[in-house]
């Protein structure tokens, strides 16, 4: 095919970049203090929700390591009116996706729903957030999976480094010293009880310090009228022990974790700076 491109000048000059346009955040606060942040994106008929609560792996300092991630994993395994299979089937029929999880400082419950099925999808979302039943048989199933996962983490250089690195930086017993995978240890997972999981939900799934981020094809007027269920979250302050400063490191230390026959090698270099960030 004939071409009129001049290739004698080498790499073509870049053109004018397109103007980036981001939606303005619209904010509201419910009666119990929960903050709503909305970004309208009408390009596709879909709405995404993410409920963020102020408690992640760091909250494990006052309980058994791995409790936060286990409690979040359990939330969508059954409610007072639906079992895990019914939740999965209903999501499939609605074309929706629901997930739960934790990171170091936050836990979240997420929903992606079609605009046409928004009400029914939010009904299921509300049920998972407010009414998890924590079935004992599901805890035992997840416990076996978690113990197998920990063994896998120890066999892989990347995940093994995530397990040992925090304790080397912060010291054992520090809120940030537990494995960054959030999975806990074999000992703590074996000793985790149903009451531990239920207590975590009652203690940390509250409106105080929580945010609901909404992105999609919906206006503030349309969505606020559908979020009344979040007003049922208790307005209870989350009380965590103060997080102490990391121990001072006076000289560079090198730690070696030998993983025999590993196909890869993972290097991690770091230090605790004490710098603050806006979460």
Backbone bond lengths (Angstrom), bond angles and torsions (degrees), N, CA, C in turn:
res aa  C-N    CA-C-N  psi(-1)  N-CA   C-N-CA  omega(-1)  CA-C   N-CA-C  phi
1 X - - - 1.465 - - 1.520 109.24 -
2 X 1.324 118.61 126.86 1.481 120.26 179.07 1.520 110.72 -60.29
3 X 1.327 116.33 146.11 1.462 121.39 -178.98 1.517 109.92 -133.90
4 X 1.324 117.07 141.72 1.454 121.08 177.10 1.526 111.96 -104.01
5 X 1.335 116.53 16.36 1.462 121.46 179.73 1.520 109.35 -75.82
6 X 1.330 117.43 130.08 1.456 122.51 177.47 1.527 108.81 -87.88
7 X 1.325 115.77 106.58 1.473 119.90 -177.00 1.526 112.25 -94.92
8 X 1.334 117.18 2.51 1.471 120.08 -176.92 1.519 112.26 -75.07
9 X 1.329 118.01 -18.07 1.472 121.01 -176.55 1.525 112.67 -92.64
10 X 1.328 116.51 3.64 1.463 118.19 -179.53 1.518 111.55 83.55
11 X 1.321 115.40 -139.32 1.471 120.27 -176.74 1.525 109.85 -69.34
12 X 1.331 119.27 129.50 1.464 120.88 178.83 1.521 111.53 -62.52
13 X 1.313 115.67 150.59 1.464 119.78 177.20 1.524 109.80 -70.30
14 X 1.294 115.60 147.00 1.467 120.41 178.81 1.522 109.81 -70.45
15 X 1.315 115.70 142.91 1.452 120.39 177.28 1.517 111.40 -82.47
16 X 1.311 116.13 -175.72 1.466 120.93 178.27 1.526 109.22 -72.16
17 X 1.322 117.07 123.89 1.466 118.72 -178.66 1.525 110.90 -67.78
18 X 1.328 117.40 147.94 1.464 119.38 177.90 1.525 111.02 -68.06
19 X 1.289 116.23 152.96 1.464 121.18 178.36 1.525 109.58 -75.52
20 X 1.311 115.97 124.48 1.467 120.48 178.49 1.523 109.60 -80.54
21 X 1.303 115.64 126.33 1.458 120.35 179.79 1.525 109.46 -121.86
22 X 1.295 115.37 118.79 1.454 120.91 -179.63 1.527 109.65 -111.02
23 X 1.317 117.16 145.64 1.462 119.02 179.72 1.527 111.25 -68.30
24 X 1.318 115.78 146.35 1.463 120.05 175.24 1.526 109.93 -75.32
25 X 1.317 115.25 139.42 1.462 119.37 177.33 1.525 109.70 -74.63
26 X 1.321 115.23 133.68 1.458 121.38 172.79 1.523 107.46 -110.58
27 X 1.305 116.06 131.31 1.471 120.25 -172.57 1.516 111.93 -120.32
28 X 1.325 114.96 147.72 1.462 121.99 176.28 1.522 107.35 -151.36
29 X 1.326 116.18 161.69 1.461 121.63 178.76 1.523 109.20 -132.23
30 X 1.344 116.59 130.08 1.452 120.43 178.61 1.522 110.17 -78.39
31 X 1.334 115.75 171.07 1.470 121.10 -175.98 1.525 112.53 -62.11
32 X 1.331 117.51 -26.47 1.470 120.25 -179.79 1.523 112.68 -93.02
33 X 1.329 116.85 9.60 1.461 120.82 175.58 1.510 115.21 93.96
34 X 1.328 118.89 -6.62 1.456 120.70 -179.52 1.523 109.88 -68.55
35 X 1.316 116.81 132.20 1.465 121.79 -175.37 1.532 110.49 -95.67
36 X 1.318 116.20 136.23 1.451 123.29 177.71 1.530 108.86 -109.72
37 X 1.316 117.04 128.75 1.460 122.27 176.97 1.527 107.61 -123.09
38 X 1.336 116.34 118.86 1.459 121.67 -176.46 1.516 110.90 -116.23
39 X 1.340 115.61 134.76 1.458 122.30 171.12 1.527 107.05 -124.05
40 X 1.327 116.57 111.10 1.464 120.54 -179.18 1.515 110.52 -73.79
41 X 1.336 116.72 127.74 1.465 123.30 175.72 1.533 107.68 -136.93
42 X 1.328 118.29 88.40 1.466 120.85 -173.59 1.523 114.68 -82.22
43 X 1.315 118.67 10.30 1.465 120.71 -174.11 1.524 112.83 -65.04
44 X 1.337 117.95 -34.34 1.463 120.86 176.59 1.524 108.49 -132.80
45 X 1.333 119.06 151.27 1.469 121.93 -176.12 1.525 112.61 -79.05
46 X 1.305 115.87 64.61 1.456 121.87 -176.35 1.525 108.99 -141.54
47 X 1.337 116.40 148.34 1.468 121.23 177.88 1.527 108.44 -131.79
48 X 1.322 115.82 131.71 1.465 122.02 179.43 1.524 110.20 -112.30
49 X 1.315 115.45 137.51 1.458 122.52 -179.71 1.520 109.45 -125.17
50 X 1.328 116.05 141.56 1.461 119.99 172.73 1.522 109.10 -142.11
51 X 1.327 115.20 111.28 1.463 121.38 175.69 1.519 108.35 -87.49
52 X 1.325 116.59 120.34 1.462 122.57 -178.14 1.519 109.56 -111.70
53 X 1.319 117.24 124.61 1.462 121.22 176.72 1.522 109.12 -116.00
54 X 1.306 115.07 149.83 1.461 121.94 -169.58 1.528 111.82 -84.28
55 X 1.324 116.16 61.78 1.465 120.33 176.82 1.519 108.98 -164.12
56 X 1.315 116.70 116.96 1.455 121.41 177.70 1.513 110.36 -126.46
57 X 1.337 116.21 -142.36 1.457 119.53 -178.57 1.524 112.25 -59.74
58 X 1.350 116.62 -29.04 1.468 119.22 -179.04 1.516 111.70 -62.39
59 X 1.351 116.50 -25.53 1.463 119.90 178.29 1.524 111.85 -68.57
60 X 1.334 116.81 -14.30 1.460 120.06 179.26 1.522 112.72 -69.43
61 X 1.328 117.62 -7.93 1.468 119.17 179.29 1.518 111.80 -64.28
62 X 1.331 117.49 -24.76 1.461 120.26 -179.02 1.522 112.51 -101.80
63 X 1.341 116.84 0.11 1.466 122.01 178.13 1.528 107.99 -137.33
64 X 1.328 117.16 -164.29 1.455 120.56 178.16 1.520 110.54 -77.61
65 X 1.319 116.83 139.56 1.457 120.90 178.46 1.526 109.93 -58.56
66 X 1.326 116.46 132.09 1.454 121.68 -178.08 1.510 114.28 99.27
67 X 1.351 116.71 -4.89 1.468 119.72 -177.15 1.523 111.50 -66.02
68 X 1.332 117.81 -43.51 1.463 120.84 -176.48 1.520 111.33 -58.73
69 X 1.327 116.53 -52.12 1.463 118.79 -177.46 1.519 111.76 -67.68
70 X 1.336 118.32 -33.87 1.465 120.26 177.98 1.523 110.86 -67.72
71 X 1.332 117.46 -41.64 1.463 120.56 179.61 1.522 110.74 -62.36
72 X 1.329 117.13 -41.62 1.470 119.68 178.57 1.518 111.02 -68.79
73 X 1.336 117.61 -38.56 1.459 120.36 176.94 1.529 111.35 -62.01
74 X 1.328 117.21 -32.00 1.462 121.82 -177.36 1.519 113.14 -78.69
75 X 1.318 118.08 -21.06 1.464 120.01 -171.50 1.523 113.38 -62.16
76 X 1.329 117.95 -33.78 1.468 119.58 -179.65 1.529 112.31 -100.98
77 X 1.338 116.70 19.91 1.460 120.95 177.67 1.531 112.06 -95.82
78 X 1.305 117.09 8.16 1.456 120.55 178.18 1.512 111.21 149.74
79 X 1.344 115.64 143.92 1.460 121.47 175.24 1.528 108.14 -123.90
80 X 1.314 116.61 -174.64 1.460 120.42 -179.18 1.526 112.34 -69.75
81 X 1.336 117.95 -16.14 1.466 121.31 -178.87 1.526 113.34 -122.78
82 X 1.329 118.83 -8.35 1.459 122.07 -177.26 1.528 109.53 -137.94
83 X 1.330 116.43 140.29 1.454 118.26 171.62 1.528 108.99 -93.45
84 X 1.321 117.04 177.34 1.472 120.81 -174.53 1.526 111.78 -60.44
85 X 1.341 116.96 -39.56 1.460 120.73 -179.68 1.525 110.83 -65.85
86 X 1.335 116.84 -41.19 1.467 120.40 178.93 1.524 111.46 -65.04
87 X 1.314 116.71 -39.26 1.472 120.43 177.41 1.527 109.35 -61.21
88 X 1.338 116.96 -46.47 1.455 121.37 -179.11 1.527 111.84 -62.95
89 X 1.329 116.52 -43.26 1.466 120.55 -179.22 1.526 111.11 -66.56
90 X 1.327 116.57 -41.04 1.459 120.09 -179.30 1.533 111.06 -65.65
91 X 1.321 116.41 -40.34 1.459 119.70 177.14 1.527 110.81 -61.36
92 X 1.332 116.45 -41.64 1.463 120.43 -179.32 1.526 110.80 -64.18
93 X 1.322 117.83 -42.11 1.459 121.85 179.96 1.530 111.56 -65.79
94 X 1.332 116.02 -33.10 1.463 120.93 -178.80 1.531 112.39 -84.81
95 X 1.320 117.13 -10.07 1.454 119.73 -174.50 1.511 111.94 67.60
96 X 1.331 116.75 32.38 1.461 122.39 -176.16 1.526 110.19 -113.16
97 X 1.313 115.46 161.19 1.460 122.07 175.34 1.521 108.90 -129.36
98 X 1.318 116.14 135.62 1.469 121.67 179.93 1.521 108.06 -131.08
99 X 1.320 116.76 135.76 1.455 120.63 179.46 1.521 110.13 -144.84
100 X 1.314 115.37 156.38 1.460 121.95 177.38 1.519 108.50 -131.19
101 X 1.323 117.13 154.56 1.456 119.15 179.02 1.511 112.63 -179.89
102 X 1.313 115.19 174.51 1.468 121.94 -179.51 1.520 109.67 -138.54
103 X 1.328 115.83 156.39 1.459 121.76 166.29 1.525 106.96 -130.61
104 X 1.304 117.47 -162.56 1.460 119.88 -172.70 1.520 113.12 -59.73
105 X 1.329 117.51 -43.45 1.458 120.76 -173.07 1.522 114.65 -116.62
106 X 1.325 118.63 -9.79 1.454 120.98 -175.02 1.520 110.93 -135.32
107 X 1.340 115.34 153.90 1.460 121.84 168.42 1.517 107.17 -122.70
108 X 1.332 116.66 152.20 1.459 119.21 -173.70 1.517 111.83 -144.24
109 X 1.347 114.20 151.96 1.459 122.58 170.59 1.526 105.45 -126.72
110 X 1.337 117.20 119.81 1.461 121.73 -172.28 1.518 111.20 -116.21
111 X 1.334 115.16 148.17 1.463 122.03 177.31 1.520 109.07 -140.10
112 X 1.322 116.34 134.64 1.459 122.59 171.23 1.520 106.81 -119.76
113 X 1.335 117.04 118.89 1.465 121.17 -171.94 1.523 111.23 -131.16
114 X 1.336 116.36 148.73 1.451 121.83 172.49 1.522 109.47 -74.66
115 X 1.325 116.82 143.76 1.468 121.01 -178.25 1.533 111.12 -57.81
116 X 1.332 117.55 -39.22 1.461 120.90 -177.87 1.532 112.49 -66.66
117 X 1.324 116.86 -26.22 1.470 120.55 -177.59 1.523 112.08 -110.67
118 X 1.321 116.12 26.19 1.457 120.28 -171.54 1.520 112.66 -62.62
119 X 1.324 118.47 -46.49 1.466 120.67 -175.99 1.522 112.17 -62.60
120 X 1.342 116.49 -46.71 1.465 119.39 -179.37 1.531 110.97 -67.18
121 X 1.314 116.60 -35.92 1.459 119.99 178.78 1.528 110.87 -66.80
122 X 1.331 116.87 -40.91 1.465 120.46 178.38 1.521 111.74 -68.31
123 X 1.321 117.13 -30.16 1.466 120.19 175.83 1.526 110.41 -62.61
124 X 1.317 116.12 -42.54 1.466 120.65 177.45 1.527 110.86 -68.84
125 X 1.321 116.95 -41.22 1.466 122.51 177.95 1.532 110.45 -58.37
126 X 1.320 116.18 -45.32 1.467 121.39 179.60 1.528 110.82 -62.59
127 X 1.330 116.34 -40.36 1.464 120.67 -178.30 1.527 110.74 -63.47
128 X 1.332 117.04 -42.65 1.469 121.17 -179.83 1.530 110.89 -66.18
129 X 1.333 116.67 -39.41 1.470 120.03 -177.98 1.521 111.76 -71.72
130 X 1.326 116.35 -44.37 1.462 120.66 -170.50 1.525 114.42 -93.13
131 X 1.345 117.52 -29.16 1.461 119.27 -168.96 1.526 115.10 -127.21
132 X 1.317 120.19 39.76 1.472 118.10 177.49 1.520 110.58 -63.76
133 X 1.327 115.59 140.04 1.472 119.27 -176.68 1.521 112.83 -99.27
134 X 1.334 117.91 -13.52 1.459 123.27 178.83 1.531 112.00 49.31
135 X 1.335 117.75 64.73 1.476 120.50 -178.93 1.523 112.06 -60.77
136 X 1.327 118.15 132.91 1.477 120.57 -178.55 1.522 113.11 -58.19
137 X 1.341 116.67 -38.37 1.462 118.87 -178.08 1.535 111.49 -66.90
138 X 1.332 116.50 -31.09 1.464 119.50 177.57 1.525 111.00 -71.46
139 X 1.327 116.33 -35.10 1.468 119.13 176.82 1.525 109.99 -62.72
140 X 1.333 117.16 -42.86 1.461 119.66 -179.56 1.525 110.94 -66.08
141 X 1.330 117.65 -38.13 1.461 120.69 177.40 1.525 110.82 -64.32
142 X 1.336 116.29 -46.00 1.464 120.05 179.80 1.528 111.36 -68.44
143 X 1.325 116.97 -30.53 1.469 119.54 177.99 1.537 110.08 -63.22
144 X 1.339 116.16 -44.10 1.467 119.76 178.83 1.525 110.52 -63.34
145 X 1.331 116.22 -42.59 1.465 119.79 177.52 1.520 111.53 -62.82
146 X 1.329 116.43 -40.18 1.461 120.65 -178.28 1.528 111.07 -66.40
147 X 1.321 117.21 -41.34 1.467 119.88 178.92 1.528 110.86 -64.80
148 X 1.338 116.44 -38.77 1.465 119.86 176.53 1.521 110.32 -66.80
149 X 1.331 116.92 -38.17 1.464 121.16 178.80 1.525 111.23 -63.08
150 X 1.325 117.31 -40.88 1.465 120.22 179.52 1.520 110.37 -62.52
151 X 1.348 116.45 -40.25 1.467 119.41 177.59 1.529 110.84 -63.16
152 X 1.352 116.41 -39.15 1.462 119.72 177.10 1.524 111.21 -65.38
153 X 1.331 116.57 -40.05 1.466 119.97 179.10 1.528 110.92 -60.99
154 X 1.312 116.63 -37.29 1.460 120.23 -178.48 1.525 112.43 -73.54
155 X 1.325 116.23 -18.17 1.461 119.70 -178.36 1.522 112.78 -92.25
156 X 1.326 117.62 -9.29 1.460 121.62 -177.56 1.521 109.88 -114.03
157 X 1.332 117.74 130.07 1.466 120.36 -176.79 1.529 114.31 -56.28
158 X 1.337 117.92 -42.14 1.470 120.17 -177.42 1.517 110.76 -62.86
159 X 1.333 117.14 -52.55 1.469 119.84 -176.94 1.529 111.61 -72.69
160 X 1.324 117.53 -29.68 1.459 119.18 175.55 1.519 110.29 -64.03
161 X 1.334 116.48 -39.55 1.466 119.03 178.47 1.530 110.73 -65.35
162 X 1.329 116.73 -36.05 1.468 119.76 177.33 1.524 111.37 -65.58
163 X 1.310 116.58 -26.80 1.465 120.05 179.58 1.532 111.92 -77.24
164 X 1.346 116.77 -41.60 1.467 118.78 -171.31 1.519 113.57 -94.22
165 X 1.349 117.44 -26.46 1.470 120.42 -172.82 1.528 113.49 -61.14
166 X 1.347 119.96 -44.76 1.474 119.34 -178.29 1.527 113.66 -58.59
167 X 1.333 117.22 -42.09 1.466 119.43 -178.77 1.521 111.64 -66.90
168 X 1.334 117.50 -30.56 1.458 120.26 178.42 1.524 110.79 -71.32
169 X 1.335 117.18 -32.69 1.462 120.78 179.41 1.522 112.11 -80.16
170 X 1.321 116.17 -45.27 1.472 120.50 -170.79 1.524 113.70 -103.66
171 X 1.325 117.09 -20.47 1.451 120.29 -176.76 1.517 111.37 92.86
172 X 1.308 116.49 150.90 1.464 120.97 179.14 1.528 110.02 -66.51
173 X 1.322 115.90 141.51 1.454 120.65 -179.77 1.510 113.81 91.84
174 X 1.343 117.68 -13.34 1.461 120.98 177.39 1.526 109.29 -76.75
175 X 1.354 116.10 149.74 1.463 120.50 -178.92 1.519 112.34 -57.95
176 X 1.335 117.15 -31.29 1.453 120.92 -179.44 1.531 112.03 -99.68
177 X 1.310 117.38 11.84 1.454 121.02 -176.69 1.514 115.08 -92.84
178 X 1.350 117.31 -9.06 1.459 120.31 178.39 1.529 110.23 -73.05
179 X 1.335 118.18 160.78 1.472 120.49 -180.00 1.527 112.29 -53.85
180 X 1.333 116.04 135.23 1.457 121.14 -178.72 1.529 112.64 -71.01
181 X 1.308 117.78 -8.32 1.455 120.46 173.77 1.518 111.40 -75.02
182 X 1.341 117.17 -18.44 1.458 121.25 -179.64 1.509 114.41 78.43
183 X 1.318 117.32 1.22 1.464 120.16 -173.05 1.524 113.88 -81.96
184 X 1.345 117.62 -14.15 1.455 119.89 -179.05 1.520 111.56 82.64
185 X 1.316 116.31 -156.93 1.466 122.11 178.81 1.523 108.96 -122.71
186 X 1.338 115.77 165.46 1.470 118.54 178.08 1.528 111.03 -56.17
187 X 1.323 116.25 -41.72 1.465 119.82 -177.31 1.521 111.68 -64.93
188 X 1.342 116.99 -46.55 1.462 118.84 -177.24 1.522 111.48 -69.20
189 X 1.337 117.14 -37.39 1.464 119.71 179.84 1.528 110.72 -66.46
190 X 1.318 117.46 -39.68 1.468 120.47 178.29 1.525 111.54 -64.40
191 X 1.326 117.13 -31.66 1.467 120.70 -176.73 1.532 113.51 -92.59
192 X 1.321 117.27 -4.19 1.459 121.48 -178.16 1.532 109.71 -67.31
193 X 1.323 116.80 130.33 1.465 121.43 -178.70 1.523 110.71 -111.59
194 X 1.323 114.83 166.82 1.455 120.59 177.37 1.528 110.42 -62.14
195 X 1.330 116.98 -35.82 1.464 120.51 179.15 1.519 110.85 -65.09
196 X 1.325 117.73 -36.65 1.461 120.58 177.28 1.527 110.73 -59.02
197 X 1.324 116.08 -43.32 1.466 121.50 -178.97 1.526 110.58 -68.34
198 X 1.332 116.93 -45.13 1.465 121.27 179.78 1.524 110.86 -63.55
199 X 1.332 116.52 -41.03 1.465 120.33 179.66 1.525 111.13 -64.73
200 X 1.332 116.61 -36.73 1.465 119.32 178.12 1.518 110.05 -61.84
201 X 1.326 117.04 -46.35 1.466 120.76 -179.54 1.523 110.61 -61.45
202 X 1.317 116.88 -45.34 1.463 120.56 -178.50 1.529 111.47 -66.06
203 X 1.309 116.48 -31.93 1.463 121.13 -174.07 1.522 112.96 -84.46
204 X 1.331 117.03 -37.99 1.462 119.86 -169.18 1.529 115.27 -112.59
205 X 1.322 119.23 -20.83 1.462 119.79 178.47 1.518 107.38 -85.49
206 X 1.313 115.87 79.87 1.463 123.45 -176.26 1.529 109.00 -131.21
207 X 1.330 115.18 171.91 1.465 119.58 -179.42 1.525 112.56 -83.87
208 X 1.323 117.49 -19.87 1.467 121.07 -176.48 1.533 110.04 -68.04
209 X 1.313 116.06 117.55 1.447 120.47 -179.42 1.515 114.31 78.97
210 X 1.341 117.79 2.60 1.467 121.27 -177.87 1.527 110.99 -88.93
211 X 1.320 115.51 155.60 1.464 122.11 177.78 1.521 108.71 -137.33
212 X 1.321 115.81 143.83 1.459 121.06 169.74 1.514 107.63 -114.07
213 X 1.323 116.20 117.26 1.458 121.98 178.22 1.528 107.78 -98.65
214 X 1.334 116.60 125.83 1.462 122.29 -178.45 1.525 108.23 -121.80
215 X 1.327 116.34 128.12 1.467 121.53 179.12 1.520 108.37 -134.50
216 X 1.339 117.05 126.05 1.458 117.96 175.89 1.510 113.90 152.22
217 X 1.314 114.09 -161.97 1.458 122.84 -173.40 1.523 110.11 -84.49
218 X 1.320 116.42 71.99 1.457 120.96 -179.04 1.524 108.72 -158.75
219 X 1.316 116.41 145.51 1.466 121.11 177.34 1.522 109.61 -94.79
220 X 1.324 115.11 165.23 1.457 119.18 178.99 1.529 111.12 -62.14
221 X 1.323 116.70 -39.94 1.463 120.14 179.16 1.524 110.95 -63.10
222 X 1.325 116.68 -40.63 1.464 120.35 -179.49 1.522 111.71 -66.99
223 X 1.312 117.46 -38.78 1.461 119.15 -171.47 1.519 113.47 -85.81
224 X 1.320 118.38 -35.96 1.463 119.32 -176.47 1.519 111.43 -61.54
225 X 1.321 117.61 -34.90 1.455 119.94 178.62 1.509 113.97 -69.27
226 X 1.322 117.08 -13.41 1.462 121.39 -178.81 1.533 113.07 -101.66
227 X 1.312 117.35 -1.21 1.469 120.45 -174.45 1.521 113.50 -105.92
228 X 1.321 116.42 20.97 1.460 119.38 -179.45 1.520 112.99 -60.46
229 X 1.339 117.25 -27.24 1.464 119.80 -178.71 1.525 111.87 -62.49
230 X 1.330 117.72 -27.23 1.462 119.82 -179.20 1.521 112.22 -71.21
231 X 1.326 116.96 -19.90 1.465 119.75 176.07 1.528 111.06 -67.99
232 X 1.345 116.67 -14.14 1.471 120.47 178.06 1.520 112.68 -81.34
233 X 1.330 116.91 -12.18 1.461 118.28 175.01 1.525 109.06 -65.07
234 X 1.316 117.93 135.31 1.459 119.37 -178.55 1.521 112.40 -65.82
235 X 1.322 115.85 139.54 1.460 121.16 176.81 1.526 107.48 -88.27
236 X 1.331 114.70 76.23 1.461 120.81 -174.31 1.519 108.91 -120.69
237 X 1.311 115.91 132.28 1.464 120.75 -179.60 1.518 110.49 -70.80
238 X 1.317 115.45 136.50 1.457 121.20 175.94 1.528 108.26 -86.74
239 X 1.301 115.50 120.59 1.460 120.22 -178.85 1.523 109.51 -110.94
240 X 1.303 115.50 114.52 1.452 121.82 176.92 1.523 109.39 -118.55
241 X 1.329 117.73 148.40 1.462 118.81 173.65 1.524 110.18 -58.13
242 X 1.307 115.85 147.88 1.465 120.06 178.27 1.526 109.98 -59.29
243 X 1.328 115.38 139.77 1.461 120.19 179.26 1.525 108.43 -86.86
244 X 1.322 117.78 113.33 1.474 119.32 -177.44 1.522 111.50 -72.18
245 X 1.323 114.89 163.70 1.465 119.83 175.69 1.522 109.62 -66.77
246 X 1.305 115.67 150.65 1.467 120.24 177.48 1.520 109.04 -68.89
247 X 1.310 117.69 149.53 1.473 119.44 178.32 1.521 111.10 -62.47
248 X 1.309 115.41 143.62 1.467 120.59 179.60 1.529 110.41 -68.47
249 X 1.319 115.54 138.78 1.467 120.92 176.85 1.526 107.96 -108.42
250 X 1.318 116.33 113.27 1.458 121.01 -174.14 1.523 113.20 -86.01
251 X 1.308 117.45 -22.76 1.468 119.95 -179.90 1.522 109.10 -150.45
252 X 1.301 115.12 159.43 1.459 121.14 -179.57 1.528 110.35 -67.57
253 X 1.316 115.17 133.38 1.460 120.48 177.14 1.523 109.03 -122.00
254 X 1.311 115.77 146.38 1.461 121.72 177.85 1.523 108.39 -118.65
255 X 1.317 116.09 126.92 1.460 122.02 178.93 1.525 108.33 -116.85
256 X 1.303 115.92 137.27 1.461 121.74 179.27 1.524 109.22 -119.34
257 X 1.324 115.90 126.67 1.458 121.93 173.57 1.526 107.13 -112.01
258 X 1.309 115.95 112.51 1.458 120.80 -175.86 1.526 109.71 -85.26
259 X 1.333 116.49 116.97 1.466 122.15 174.22 1.525 106.45 -112.55
260 X 1.321 118.16 96.89 1.472 121.03 -175.16 1.533 112.26 -56.76
261 X 1.324 115.55 138.14 1.470 124.39 176.13 1.532 113.23 63.42
262 X 1.312 117.54 18.39 1.467 119.46 177.31 1.521 110.18 -67.63
263 X 1.334 115.99 139.02 1.465 120.09 -179.18 1.518 112.07 -81.43
264 X 1.315 117.36 -12.39 1.459 121.59 -178.18 1.524 109.83 -132.83
265 X 1.330 114.37 162.59 1.463 121.23 174.05 1.521 107.94 -126.10
266 X 1.306 116.26 133.15 1.467 122.11 -178.17 1.528 109.10 -111.43
267 X 1.339 116.38 129.00 1.458 121.82 175.98 1.525 108.64 -112.02
268 X 1.305 117.65 134.37 1.460 121.35 174.13 1.526 108.88 -132.88
269 X 1.313 115.43 128.90 1.457 121.74 178.83 1.520 106.98 -125.04
270 X 1.315 118.40 132.16 1.460 118.58 -179.39 1.507 113.15 -170.31
271 X 1.303 115.20 167.02 1.455 122.37 174.20 1.528 107.33 -153.47
272 X 1.325 116.50 159.87 1.449 121.87 179.68 1.525 108.06 -91.28
273 X 1.339 117.28 122.06 1.451 120.67 -174.72 1.527 113.79 -92.38
274 X 1.340 115.97 -25.73 1.462 117.44 -175.52 1.504 113.88 81.46
275 X 1.354 117.38 1.50 1.458 120.71 179.26 1.510 110.45 -68.72
276 X 1.323 116.49 142.21 1.458 120.99 179.49 1.523 109.67 -90.86
277 X 1.290 115.75 152.94 1.464 119.93 175.19 1.520 108.81 -136.91
278 X 1.316 115.48 156.81 1.460 121.47 -178.82 1.514 109.12 -92.35
279 X 1.321 117.10 107.80 1.455 121.50 -179.51 1.498 111.19 -84.95
